[in-house]
Amino acid sequence: MGDRIVANKEQQELLKASWQDLAMIHHYDDQIISLGEFDGIPCLAVDVGNEQLSIDEYETISLRGVYLSDNFPLFQTVARAWQWILFRRTHRYCGQCGSAMQQVKWEMATQCFNCNHRCYPRVSPCIIVAIRKGNKILLAQGRAHRDRKMFSTLAGFVESGESLEQAVHREVFEEVGVKIKNLEYFGSQPWPFPHSLMMGYLAEHESGEIEVDGDEIIEAHWYEPSNLPIIPPKISIAGQLIEETLRLIAQQEN
Ligand SMILES: [Zn+2]
């Protein structure tokens, strides 16, 4: 519904559809996407567009609300649904010839049957990196995190023609003006705000003093583990990178 998700008020569950509900959703026949299974139950996403559904027991929540509910498998399912819906909403016409695009039956793609141009859901690679220097970790406050007073690891989009490692070095230098070394791949996480794939790295400070760009990053400091600011939850890869860096710092101190 718009950019919100319909969920049960009491249990924060998604709308578990009965046959009655299904009779209602047949109006959205061409807006139904199969998502596979969740908890052993077939799972469908139904895009009702900007329609206002009023069903007593249900309310709507944001994708970020699902993320903060701490149910990671549910978040992943909803995140995939949201990205597919967003993809279909934004790929209705062919970017090459302007004809209407059609849904491909056997995979998540849209195709122009006039010129054969095909589109897939957007996935934007992003790097995210936790940097340590002795017993300290670099945490920065992005402009987007200012209201929540949160400090996090550095992150940025990979540019065309760039390797992940080049992107890490470039982003870190652009955002906080330091050089890093000993880059080590940590893991990845799809991040549906709106369609990123975060690829996480651990790194060590090599040289340079912190000098924030003042644009994306408004503040950054080296923090000792005993004196951390507000940091992201562990459900996010940023939270996991911070946790791992703190573990490495503790290990080197023993
Ligand atoms: Zn076309």
py3Dmol code that shows the C-alpha trace and the ligand (Angstrom):
import py3Dmol

protein = """\
ATOM      1  CA  MET A   1       0.000   0.000   0.000  1.00  0.00           C
ATOM      2  CA  GLY A   2       2.003   2.997  -1.206  1.00  0.00           C
ATOM      3  CA  ASP A   3       5.347   2.229   0.456  1.00  0.00           C
ATOM      4  CA  ARG A   4       3.830   0.533   3.516  1.00  0.00           C
ATOM      5  CA  ILE A   5       3.186  -3.079   4.379  1.00  0.00           C
ATOM      6  CA  VAL A   6      -0.094  -4.438   5.695  1.00  0.00           C
ATOM      7  CA  ALA A   7       0.363  -6.337   8.960  1.00  0.00           C
ATOM      8  CA  ASN A   8      -1.700  -7.700  11.809  1.00  0.00           C
ATOM      9  CA  LYS A   9      -1.983  -5.119  14.617  1.00  0.00           C
ATOM     10  CA  GLU A  10      -1.576  -7.568  17.471  1.00  0.00           C
ATOM     11  CA  GLN A  11       1.195  -9.870  16.330  1.00  0.00           C
ATOM     12  CA  GLN A  12       2.958  -7.692  13.763  1.00  0.00           C
ATOM     13  CA  GLU A  13       2.344 -10.562  11.381  1.00  0.00           C
ATOM     14  CA  LEU A  14       1.859 -10.102   7.704  1.00  0.00           C
ATOM     15  CA  LEU A  15      -1.636 -10.528   6.393  1.00  0.00           C
ATOM     16  CA  LYS A  16      -2.162 -14.289   6.580  1.00  0.00           C
ATOM     17  CA  ALA A  17      -4.756 -14.612   3.884  1.00  0.00           C
ATOM     18  CA  SER A  18      -7.911 -16.654   4.199  1.00  0.00           C
ATOM     19  CA  TRP A  19      -9.964 -17.537   1.122  1.00  0.00           C
ATOM     20  CA  GLN A  20     -12.061 -14.461   1.874  1.00  0.00           C
ATOM     21  CA  ASP A  21      -9.006 -12.241   1.699  1.00  0.00           C
ATOM     22  CA  LEU A  22      -7.977 -13.973  -1.508  1.00  0.00           C
ATOM     23  CA  ALA A  23     -11.377 -13.150  -3.018  1.00  0.00           C
ATOM     24  CA  MET A  24     -10.561  -9.502  -2.279  1.00  0.00           C
ATOM     25  CA  ILE A  25      -7.070  -9.626  -3.784  1.00  0.00           C
ATOM     26  CA  HIS A  26      -8.266 -11.009  -7.121  1.00  0.00           C
ATOM     27  CA  HIS A  27      -8.777  -7.337  -8.082  1.00  0.00           C
ATOM     28  CA  TYR A  28      -4.998  -7.123  -8.076  1.00  0.00           C
ATOM     29  CA  ASP A  29      -4.564 -10.220 -10.195  1.00  0.00           C
ATOM     30  CA  ASP A  30      -1.743  -8.823 -12.307  1.00  0.00           C
ATOM     31  CA  GLN A  31      -0.008  -7.349  -9.253  1.00  0.00           C
ATOM     32  CA  ILE A  32       0.635 -10.618  -7.434  1.00  0.00           C
ATOM     33  CA  ILE A  33       4.200 -11.869  -7.117  1.00  0.00           C
ATOM     34  CA  SER A  34       5.098 -15.314  -5.809  1.00  0.00           C
ATOM     35  CA  LEU A  35       7.903 -15.165  -3.231  1.00  0.00           C
ATOM     36  CA  GLY A  36       8.371 -18.867  -2.529  1.00  0.00           C
ATOM     37  CA  GLU A  37       7.789 -20.056   1.029  1.00  0.00           C
ATOM     38  CA  PHE A  38       8.071 -18.422   4.416  1.00  0.00           C
ATOM     39  CA  ASP A  39       7.819 -20.691   7.474  1.00  0.00           C
ATOM     40  CA  GLY A  40       6.515 -23.462   5.207  1.00  0.00           C
ATOM     41  CA  ILE A  41       3.607 -21.366   3.947  1.00  0.00           C
ATOM     42  CA  PRO A  42       3.416 -20.203   0.303  1.00  0.00           C
ATOM     43  CA  CYS A  43       4.038 -16.499   0.293  1.00  0.00           C
ATOM     44  CA  LEU A  44       2.701 -13.930  -2.170  1.00  0.00           C
ATOM     45  CA  ALA A  45       3.265 -10.213  -2.426  1.00  0.00           C
ATOM     46  CA  VAL A  46       0.297  -8.172  -3.634  1.00  0.00           C
ATOM     47  CA  ASP A  47       0.924  -4.621  -4.763  1.00  0.00           C
ATOM     48  CA  VAL A  48      -2.266  -2.638  -4.172  1.00  0.00           C
ATOM     49  CA  GLY A  49      -0.584   0.591  -5.266  1.00  0.00           C
ATOM     50  CA  ASN A  50      -1.902   3.649  -3.474  1.00  0.00           C
ATOM     51  CA  GLU A  51      -5.213   2.007  -2.647  1.00  0.00           C
ATOM     52  CA  GLN A  52      -6.281   2.449   0.992  1.00  0.00           C
ATOM     53  CA  LEU A  53      -7.272  -0.913   2.437  1.00  0.00           C
ATOM     54  CA  SER A  54      -9.278  -0.719   5.612  1.00  0.00           C
ATOM     55  CA  ILE A  55      -9.407  -4.042   7.402  1.00  0.00           C
ATOM     56  CA  ASP A  56     -10.083  -3.690  11.130  1.00  0.00           C
ATOM     57  CA  GLU A  57      -7.447  -6.014  12.546  1.00  0.00           C
ATOM     58  CA  TYR A  58      -4.709  -4.702  10.301  1.00  0.00           C
ATOM     59  CA  GLU A  59      -2.472  -1.678  10.232  1.00  0.00           C
ATOM     60  CA  THR A  60       0.361  -0.704   7.950  1.00  0.00           C
ATOM     61  CA  ILE A  61       4.055  -0.647   8.862  1.00  0.00           C
ATOM     62  CA  SER A  62       7.119   0.613   7.043  1.00  0.00           C
ATOM     63  CA  LEU A  63       9.890  -1.624   5.758  1.00  0.00           C
ATOM     64  CA  ARG A  64      12.139  -0.040   8.366  1.00  0.00           C
ATOM     65  CA  GLY A  65       9.549  -1.017  10.985  1.00  0.00           C
ATOM     66  CA  VAL A  66       9.875  -4.667   9.900  1.00  0.00           C
ATOM     67  CA  TYR A  67      13.664  -4.317  10.072  1.00  0.00           C
ATOM     68  CA  LEU A  68      13.470  -2.968  13.627  1.00  0.00           C
ATOM     69  CA  SER A  69      11.111  -5.779  14.699  1.00  0.00           C
ATOM     70  CA  ASP A  70      14.223  -7.987  14.912  1.00  0.00           C
ATOM     71  CA  ASN A  71      12.761 -10.874  12.906  1.00  0.00           C
ATOM     72  CA  PHE A  72      15.487 -11.295  10.294  1.00  0.00           C
ATOM     73  CA  PRO A  73      13.922 -14.069   8.141  1.00  0.00           C
ATOM     74  CA  LEU A  74      10.684 -12.081   7.920  1.00  0.00           C
ATOM     75  CA  PHE A  75      12.612  -8.917   7.101  1.00  0.00           C
ATOM     76  CA  GLN A  76      14.449 -10.723   4.278  1.00  0.00           C
ATOM     77  CA  THR A  77      11.192 -11.967   2.761  1.00  0.00           C
ATOM     78  CA  VAL A  78       9.507  -8.573   2.996  1.00  0.00           C
ATOM     79  CA  ALA A  79      12.649  -6.897   1.662  1.00  0.00           C
ATOM     80  CA  ARG A  80      12.676  -9.129  -1.416  1.00  0.00           C
ATOM     81  CA  ALA A  81       8.971  -8.481  -1.971  1.00  0.00           C
ATOM     82  CA  TRP A  82       9.476  -4.743  -1.662  1.00  0.00           C
ATOM     83  CA  GLN A  83      12.356  -4.709  -4.149  1.00  0.00           C
ATOM     84  CA  TRP A  84      10.381  -6.700  -6.706  1.00  0.00           C
ATOM     85  CA  ILE A  85       7.368  -4.427  -6.304  1.00  0.00           C
ATOM     86  CA  LEU A  86       9.562  -1.356  -6.662  1.00  0.00           C
ATOM     87  CA  PHE A  87      11.148  -2.897  -9.755  1.00  0.00           C
ATOM     88  CA  ARG A  88       7.771  -3.494 -11.406  1.00  0.00           C
ATOM     89  CA  ARG A  89       6.534  -0.018 -10.564  1.00  0.00           C
ATOM     90  CA  THR A  90       9.608   1.612 -12.079  1.00  0.00           C
ATOM     91  CA  HIS A  91      10.003  -0.577 -15.196  1.00  0.00           C
ATOM     92  CA  ARG A  92       6.617  -0.229 -16.829  1.00  0.00           C
ATOM     93  CA  TYR A  93       8.010   1.096 -20.097  1.00  0.00           C
ATOM     94  CA  CYS A  94      10.999   0.140 -22.183  1.00  0.00           C
ATOM     95  CA  GLY A  95      13.977   2.440 -21.683  1.00  0.00           C
ATOM     96  CA  GLN A  96      15.060   1.772 -25.268  1.00  0.00           C
ATOM     97  CA  CYS A  97      11.896   2.165 -27.377  1.00  0.00           C
ATOM     98  CA  GLY A  98       9.208   3.321 -24.926  1.00  0.00           C
ATOM     99  CA  SER A  99       6.814   0.381 -25.437  1.00  0.00           C
ATOM    100  CA  ALA A 100       4.979  -1.163 -22.478  1.00  0.00           C
ATOM    101  CA  MET A 101       7.070  -3.809 -20.694  1.00  0.00           C
ATOM    102  CA  GLN A 102       5.648  -7.237 -19.879  1.00  0.00           C
ATOM    103  CA  GLN A 103       6.392  -9.536 -16.992  1.00  0.00           C
ATOM    104  CA  VAL A 104       8.552 -12.531 -17.965  1.00  0.00           C
ATOM    105  CA  LYS A 105       6.818 -15.699 -16.761  1.00  0.00           C
ATOM    106  CA  TRP A 106       9.793 -17.831 -15.699  1.00  0.00           C
ATOM    107  CA  GLU A 107      11.969 -15.324 -13.840  1.00  0.00           C
ATOM    108  CA  MET A 108      11.793 -11.927 -12.174  1.00  0.00           C
ATOM    109  CA  ALA A 109      12.304  -9.748 -15.221  1.00  0.00           C
ATOM    110  CA  THR A 110      10.381  -7.515 -17.556  1.00  0.00           C
ATOM    111  CA  GLN A 111      10.722  -7.686 -21.305  1.00  0.00           C
ATOM    112  CA  CYS A 112       9.893  -5.422 -24.198  1.00  0.00           C
ATOM    113  CA  PHE A 113       8.351  -7.578 -26.916  1.00  0.00           C
ATOM    114  CA  ASN A 114       8.896  -4.808 -29.452  1.00  0.00           C
ATOM    115  CA  CYS A 115      12.686  -4.506 -29.266  1.00  0.00           C
ATOM    116  CA  ASN A 116      13.569  -7.404 -26.895  1.00  0.00           C
ATOM    117  CA  HIS A 117      15.149  -5.176 -24.265  1.00  0.00           C
ATOM    118  CA  ARG A 118      14.997  -6.993 -20.929  1.00  0.00           C
ATOM    119  CA  CYS A 119      15.312  -5.599 -17.404  1.00  0.00           C
ATOM    120  CA  TYR A 120      16.036  -7.225 -14.065  1.00  0.00           C
ATOM    121  CA  PRO A 121      15.460  -5.840 -10.569  1.00  0.00           C
ATOM    122  CA  ARG A 122      18.114  -3.314  -9.684  1.00  0.00           C
ATOM    123  CA  VAL A 123      20.824  -4.425  -7.282  1.00  0.00           C
ATOM    124  CA  SER A 124      23.314  -1.726  -6.396  1.00  0.00           C
ATOM    125  CA  PRO A 125      26.621  -2.950  -4.969  1.00  0.00           C
ATOM    126  CA  CYS A 126      27.796  -1.012  -1.930  1.00  0.00           C
ATOM    127  CA  ILE A 127      30.864  -1.470   0.214  1.00  0.00           C
ATOM    128  CA  ILE A 128      30.839  -1.087   3.968  1.00  0.00           C
ATOM    129  CA  VAL A 129      33.992  -1.127   6.063  1.00  0.00           C
ATOM    130  CA  ALA A 130      35.005  -1.154   9.730  1.00  0.00           C
ATOM    131  CA  ILE A 131      38.446   0.386  10.349  1.00  0.00           C
ATOM    132  CA  ARG A 132      40.560  -0.156  13.436  1.00  0.00           C
ATOM    133  CA  LYS A 133      43.643   1.645  14.698  1.00  0.00           C
ATOM    134  CA  GLY A 134      45.335   0.031  17.698  1.00  0.00           C
ATOM    135  CA  ASN A 135      42.551  -0.407  20.248  1.00  0.00           C
ATOM    136  CA  LYS A 136      40.156   2.014  18.580  1.00  0.00           C
ATOM    137  CA  ILE A 137      37.471   1.806  15.915  1.00  0.00           C
ATOM    138  CA  LEU A 138      36.506   4.548  13.482  1.00  0.00           C
ATOM    139  CA  LEU A 139      32.816   5.381  13.642  1.00  0.00           C
ATOM    140  CA  ALA A 140      31.165   8.129  11.682  1.00  0.00           C
ATOM    141  CA  GLN A 141      27.887   9.959  11.681  1.00  0.00           C
ATOM    142  CA  GLY A 142      26.360  10.296   8.240  1.00  0.00           C
ATOM    143  CA  ARG A 143      23.987  13.105   7.425  1.00  0.00           C
ATOM    144  CA  ALA A 144      21.211  10.483   7.157  1.00  0.00           C
ATOM    145  CA  HIS A 145      21.928   9.258  10.731  1.00  0.00           C
ATOM    146  CA  ARG A 146      21.993  12.688  12.311  1.00  0.00           C
ATOM    147  CA  ASP A 147      18.470  12.582  13.745  1.00  0.00           C
ATOM    148  CA  ARG A 148      19.091   9.233  15.390  1.00  0.00           C
ATOM    149  CA  LYS A 149      22.509  10.388  16.684  1.00  0.00           C
ATOM    150  CA  MET A 150      23.899   7.108  15.406  1.00  0.00           C
ATOM    151  CA  PHE A 151      27.546   6.462  14.544  1.00  0.00           C
ATOM    152  CA  SER A 152      28.391   3.680  12.138  1.00  0.00           C
ATOM    153  CA  THR A 153      30.939   2.178   9.771  1.00  0.00           C
ATOM    154  CA  LEU A 154      31.659   3.889   6.452  1.00  0.00           C
ATOM    155  CA  ALA A 155      29.743   2.822   3.366  1.00  0.00           C
ATOM    156  CA  GLY A 156      29.294   3.869  -0.236  1.00  0.00           C
ATOM    157  CA  PHE A 157      28.214   2.814  -3.702  1.00  0.00           C
ATOM    158  CA  VAL A 158      30.591   1.037  -6.049  1.00  0.00           C
ATOM    159  CA  GLU A 159      31.135   3.031  -9.223  1.00  0.00           C
ATOM    160  CA  SER A 160      31.058   1.602 -12.752  1.00  0.00           C
ATOM    161  CA  GLY A 161      34.324  -0.079 -13.677  1.00  0.00           C
ATOM    162  CA  GLU A 162      35.586  -0.217 -10.110  1.00  0.00           C
ATOM    163  CA  SER A 163      36.518  -3.299  -8.055  1.00  0.00           C
ATOM    164  CA  LEU A 164      35.070  -3.679  -4.556  1.00  0.00           C
ATOM    165  CA  GLU A 165      38.512  -3.110  -3.042  1.00  0.00           C
ATOM    166  CA  GLN A 166      39.085   0.063  -5.063  1.00  0.00           C
ATOM    167  CA  ALA A 167      35.685   1.301  -3.915  1.00  0.00           C
ATOM    168  CA  VAL A 168      36.593   0.682  -0.255  1.00  0.00           C
ATOM    169  CA  HIS A 169      39.853   2.650  -0.508  1.00  0.00           C
ATOM    170  CA  ARG A 170      38.239   5.477  -2.469  1.00  0.00           C
ATOM    171  CA  GLU A 171      35.176   5.848  -0.222  1.00  0.00           C
ATOM    172  CA  VAL A 172      37.217   5.851   2.987  1.00  0.00           C
ATOM    173  CA  PHE A 173      39.608   8.468   1.632  1.00  0.00           C
ATOM    174  CA  GLU A 174      36.778  10.640   0.263  1.00  0.00           C
ATOM    175  CA  GLU A 175      34.670  10.495   3.406  1.00  0.00           C
ATOM    176  CA  VAL A 176      37.237  10.730   6.197  1.00  0.00           C
ATOM    177  CA  GLY A 177      40.601  11.389   4.491  1.00  0.00           C
ATOM    178  CA  VAL A 178      42.518   8.369   5.807  1.00  0.00           C
ATOM    179  CA  LYS A 179      44.412   5.587   4.028  1.00  0.00           C
ATOM    180  CA  ILE A 180      43.734   2.000   5.046  1.00  0.00           C
ATOM    181  CA  LYS A 181      45.502  -1.377   4.710  1.00  0.00           C
ATOM    182  CA  ASN A 182      44.978  -5.124   5.284  1.00  0.00           C
ATOM    183  CA  LEU A 183      41.529  -5.228   3.743  1.00  0.00           C
ATOM    184  CA  GLU A 184      39.707  -8.443   4.576  1.00  0.00           C
ATOM    185  CA  TYR A 185      36.345  -9.561   3.184  1.00  0.00           C
ATOM    186  CA  PHE A 186      33.798 -10.170   5.932  1.00  0.00           C
ATOM    187  CA  GLY A 187      30.414 -10.987   4.363  1.00  0.00           C
ATOM    188  CA  SER A 188      27.441  -9.478   2.588  1.00  0.00           C
ATOM    189  CA  GLN A 189      23.857  -8.450   3.230  1.00  0.00           C
ATOM    190  CA  PRO A 190      21.057  -7.369   0.925  1.00  0.00           C
ATOM    191  CA  TRP A 191      19.868  -3.977   2.041  1.00  0.00           C
ATOM    192  CA  PRO A 192      16.502  -2.928   0.618  1.00  0.00           C
ATOM    193  CA  PHE A 193      16.741   0.833   1.178  1.00  0.00           C
ATOM    194  CA  PRO A 194      16.090   0.849  -1.722  1.00  0.00           C
ATOM    195  CA  HIS A 195      18.059  -1.915  -3.491  1.00  0.00           C
ATOM    196  CA  SER A 196      21.631  -2.235  -2.252  1.00  0.00           C
ATOM    197  CA  LEU A 197      23.820  -5.248  -1.723  1.00  0.00           C
ATOM    198  CA  MET A 198      26.202  -4.388   1.106  1.00  0.00           C
ATOM    199  CA  MET A 199      29.631  -6.053   0.921  1.00  0.00           C
ATOM    200  CA  GLY A 200      31.442  -5.805   4.210  1.00  0.00           C
ATOM    201  CA  TYR A 201      35.173  -5.451   4.853  1.00  0.00           C
ATOM    202  CA  LEU A 202      37.440  -5.186   7.860  1.00  0.00           C
ATOM    203  CA  ALA A 203      40.483  -2.920   7.545  1.00  0.00           C
ATOM    204  CA  GLU A 204      43.273  -1.248   9.495  1.00  0.00           C
ATOM    205  CA  HIS A 205      44.316   2.364   9.502  1.00  0.00           C
ATOM    206  CA  GLU A 206      47.499   3.001   7.534  1.00  0.00           C
ATOM    207  CA  SER A 207      48.026   6.765   7.572  1.00  0.00           C
ATOM    208  CA  GLY A 208      46.355  10.142   7.817  1.00  0.00           C
ATOM    209  CA  GLU A 209      44.234  12.046  10.325  1.00  0.00           C
ATOM    210  CA  ILE A 210      40.440  12.078  10.183  1.00  0.00           C
ATOM    211  CA  GLU A 211      39.097  14.883   8.058  1.00  0.00           C
ATOM    212  CA  VAL A 212      35.393  14.475   7.304  1.00  0.00           C
ATOM    213  CA  ASP A 213      34.011  15.505   3.941  1.00  0.00           C
ATOM    214  CA  GLY A 214      31.232  17.483   5.675  1.00  0.00           C
ATOM    215  CA  ASP A 215      28.871  16.392   2.963  1.00  0.00           C
ATOM    216  CA  GLU A 216      27.920  12.749   3.480  1.00  0.00           C
ATOM    217  CA  ILE A 217      29.816  12.447   6.773  1.00  0.00           C
ATOM    218  CA  ILE A 218      29.403  15.175   9.343  1.00  0.00           C
ATOM    219  CA  GLU A 219      31.419  13.721  12.216  1.00  0.00           C
ATOM    220  CA  ALA A 220      33.884  10.838  12.721  1.00  0.00           C
ATOM    221  CA  HIS A 221      36.128   9.767  15.593  1.00  0.00           C
ATOM    222  CA  TRP A 222      38.261   6.900  16.857  1.00  0.00           C
ATOM    223  CA  TYR A 223      36.405   5.190  19.685  1.00  0.00           C
ATOM    224  CA  GLU A 224      37.643   2.869  22.409  1.00  0.00           C
ATOM    225  CA  PRO A 225      35.373  -0.167  22.958  1.00  0.00           C
ATOM    226  CA  SER A 226      34.517   1.035  26.477  1.00  0.00           C
ATOM    227  CA  ASN A 227      33.258   4.364  25.214  1.00  0.00           C
ATOM    228  CA  LEU A 228      31.069   3.719  22.158  1.00  0.00           C
ATOM    229  CA  PRO A 229      28.379   6.079  20.836  1.00  0.00           C
ATOM    230  CA  ILE A 230      24.960   4.814  19.661  1.00  0.00           C
ATOM    231  CA  ILE A 231      25.696   2.132  17.051  1.00  0.00           C
ATOM    232  CA  PRO A 232      23.523   0.143  14.598  1.00  0.00           C
ATOM    233  CA  PRO A 233      21.808  -3.075  15.789  1.00  0.00           C
ATOM    234  CA  LYS A 234      23.470  -6.447  15.134  1.00  0.00           C
ATOM    235  CA  ILE A 235      20.810  -7.425  12.609  1.00  0.00           C
ATOM    236  CA  SER A 236      22.627  -5.092  10.185  1.00  0.00           C
ATOM    237  CA  ILE A 237      25.992  -5.874   8.649  1.00  0.00           C
ATOM    238  CA  ALA A 238      27.263  -2.580  10.103  1.00  0.00           C
ATOM    239  CA  GLY A 239      26.447  -3.887  13.598  1.00  0.00           C
ATOM    240  CA  GLN A 240      28.188  -7.176  12.819  1.00  0.00           C
ATOM    241  CA  LEU A 241      31.313  -5.467  11.453  1.00  0.00           C
ATOM    242  CA  ILE A 242      31.544  -3.359  14.606  1.00  0.00           C
ATOM    243  CA  GLU A 243      31.115  -6.443  16.791  1.00  0.00           C
ATOM    244  CA  GLU A 244      33.859  -8.287  14.892  1.00  0.00           C
ATOM    245  CA  THR A 245      36.224  -5.304  15.119  1.00  0.00           C
ATOM    246  CA  LEU A 246      35.673  -5.081  18.877  1.00  0.00           C
ATOM    247  CA  ARG A 247      36.424  -8.806  19.097  1.00  0.00           C
ATOM    248  CA  LEU A 248      39.686  -8.315  17.170  1.00  0.00           C
ATOM    249  CA  ILE A 249      40.657  -5.423  19.440  1.00  0.00           C
ATOM    250  CA  ALA A 250      39.962  -7.523  22.562  1.00  0.00           C
ATOM    251  CA  GLN A 251      41.950 -10.392  21.075  1.00  0.00           C
ATOM    252  CA  GLN A 252      45.001  -8.257  20.375  1.00  0.00           C
ATOM    253  CA  GLU A 253      44.892  -6.844  23.901  1.00  0.00           C
ATOM    254  CA  ASN A 254      45.093 -10.337  25.446  1.00  0.00           C
TER     255      ASN A 254
END
"""
ligand_1 = """\
1
ZN
Zn 11.649 -1.751 -26.355
"""
view = py3Dmol.view(width=600, height=400)
view.addModel(protein, "pdb")
view.setStyle({"model": 0}, {"cartoon": {"style": "trace"}})
view.addModel(ligand_1, "xyz")
view.setStyle({"model": 1}, {"stick": {}})
view.zoomTo()
view.show()
